Amino acid sequence: MTTRINPSILAADFANLERELGRIATADLVHVDVMDNHFVPNLTFGLQMVTRLQEVSPIPLDVHLMIDDPDRWAPAYAEAGAFSVTFHAEAAGEPVALARKLRSIGARAGIALKPGTDAAPYLDLLPEFDQVLVMTVEPGFGGQSFIHETMPKLTRVADAVHAAGLDIWLQVDGGITEETIGIAAEAGADTFVAGSHVFNGDVPAERIEALRAAVAAHPHEHPRGDGAAHR
């Protein structure tokens, strides 16, 4: 299994973002939390900032839109060059149409689920997405504690992906540390967003490698089934 560590710049030094990006150059992608103070009670980056980050980042951008009306706004982030654009199921009016639009522009399309959102209505739609983000905290703020009760949902999505033979990244975001990342890996995650844990260390690259090692020690065991074909 390929493991991806995506540090969230929500925990970085906003006054020195280009330097901060350089400190996590050994990561796989940089997670960029876009919040509009409507869908979540916080305001962070917008399209202009993401466009500038795209110009200076040494690694691809994994944009997470915590905004109202992503059907309208999300395509612009793909057009800005983001490698991956994830929008929330709770906010999208036409999630399949939006995912197809993002893919047509050239970005990977992701769908995010809040801790209280049931995955069942989206399992039949999985082939339309490149990534499913199971939030392990309530979206809106960094530094929250990992919600263990989200793990059965993650496993359900992981098992559905495997049973269908799909090549979909399974991402978790919120409260990820060297302790909780193993729990999420065993539940089926392969893509991990870590903010405070990475940036609060003196050497973020060492924190990134420690997270990779913790994942390697906790592999997910898929249920029996063919699940061999890939999209």
N, C-alpha and C positions, 0 to 999 in steps of 0.2 A: 504494500500500500504506500502510495506517495503521501508524504506529510507536508503540509504547507503551514508556515507560521506567518501571520499577517499582523504586524504591530499596528495599533491604532494611534494615529497622531493626535487624538483627543487628549492623550496624556503627555504630549510633547511640549516643548517650550515654544509657544506660538511666536515669540519674537525672533526665533532663530530656526525657522522650519527647514530651510535648506540644509543647515548644519545637522539638524535632527534626522533628516532623511539619510544623510550620509552615514550616520551612526547605526542605521538599521539596514545598510546595504546588503547584508548577508541574509536578510529575510526573503521571503518569496514574493510578497506583494505588500503594499502599504495600505492599510484600511483607513478610509477617509469618511468620517461620519458627517453627513449633511443633515442639519436639523433646522426646522423653520419656525420654531416656537408656536406651532399650531398642532401638528400631529404629536409632537412631544414638547414638554415645557422647557425647552432650551433652544438657544440660537447659536449656531456655529458657523460653518463654512457655506459658501454659495458657489455658483457656477464660475464666477470670476476667479475665486481662490483656487478652485479645482483645476481650472485651465492653467493657472500659473504653476501649480504643483506638478502637473503633467509635464511641463517644460523642463523642470529641474530635477525630478525624481530619478534616482538610479534604478529603481525597480517599478514594476507596473502598479497602477492604481486600482484598488478594490473599493469602489464607491458604494456606500451604504446610505440610501436615501430614507431618512426618517421625516418624510414630508407629506403634506396633503397633495392630492391630485398629481401623483407621479405619472399618470397617463399623459399629462400635458408637459411636465418638466423633465422627466427622465431621459428622453431621447437626446437632449442637448448635452448631457454628460457623456453619452456615448460618442456624440459628434466631437466632443472636446478631446477624445482619445483615451478615455478610461478603458482599461482592459476588461473590467467587470463592473456591471451596474446592477445593484440589488435594490428592489423596492419592496414595500410592505404589502402583504396580502390584504391587510385591514384597510389600506388606503386606496388601493387600485380599483378602478371601475371595471376594466377589461384586462385582467392580468395576462391572459394568453395573447391577446392582440399586442399588448405592450411588450411582452417578451419577444415576440416575433419582430417587432419594430427594432428593438435593441440589437437583436441578432443581425438584422438586415443592414444595420449601420456598421457592424463589425465588433460589437462588444459581446461578452458573455452576459447572459441574462440570469439574474438571481431573484428568488422570492424569499422574503423574510417572514417569520411567524413569531409574534409576541408569545411570552410564556403561557398565556391563557388561551391562545388560539389553537383550535383543534386542527390537526394535520389531515384528517380524513377527507375533507372536501377537495384537497389538492393532490391526493395520491394518484388519481387517474390522469392528472395533468402533468405529471413529472416529465414526460418526454419533451415538454415545451421549455424546460429550464435547464440551465447548465449548473446551477447551484441552488441549494436550499439552505437558508440560514435559520437555525433554531436558536432564538434568543434565550440566553441563560441568565439574563437579568431583564428588568423592565427597561425598554429603550428610553434614552434621554440623558443619562449621566454616566460618567465613568466612575470607577472605584467601588462599584457595588459588589455584594457577595453573590457567589454562584448559587443558582436555584437548582438544587438536586432533583426536584420534582419534574423538571423538563426532560430528564433522561429517557423515560419510557417513550415519549413522543419522538425523540431523536432516533431511538432504536427502531421504532415503527417505520419511520421514513427510510432509514438505512436498509432495513430488510426489504421494503418495497422496491427500492432502487436496485438492490442486488437481485431480487427475484425477477425483475423485468430486464436485467442485463444492461442497465443504463450506465453511462459514464457521467455521473453527476457528482460535483463536489458537495460535501456535507459540512457546513460551517457552523461553528458555535461562537458566540460573542457575549462576553460578560463574566467577570470574576475568574478569568483563566489564569492559573498559576501552575507551578510545577506539581502541586498536589491535585488540583481539579482537572488538569488537562488529561491525566490518565483515566479519570472517570469518564470524561467525554469521549476519549478514544475508544474505550471498551464499549461504549454505547453506540459507536459507529461513525463519529466525526473523523474527518481527515484534514480539515482546514480550520485553523484556530486563530481567533482574534485575541490579542493580548495587548493591553495598553499600559496600565500602571505598572504591572509586573515587569515589563520590558524597560520602560523609560525611567523608572525609579531606581534602576540599578546603575552603578558607576560605568559599567561597560555593557551596553545593550546587546552587543553581539554575543557575549557570554550567556546572557539570559535566553537569547534565541536558541542557542545550541543546547542549553539545559532543557528547554521545552521540547526540542526534537528528541532528546534522549528519553525524556519521560514518556513521550508517545510510543517510542519503540519498545518500551517495557510493558506496554498495555495494549496489545493488539485486539481488534474487534473480531469476534468469531461469528461468521455469517451462518445462518441456518442452512441446512442441506437443501440443495436445489441446483439446477443447471446454472442459471445466472451468468453465463459465460459470454454471451454476445454483447457487443458494445455498439452504441449508436455512432 
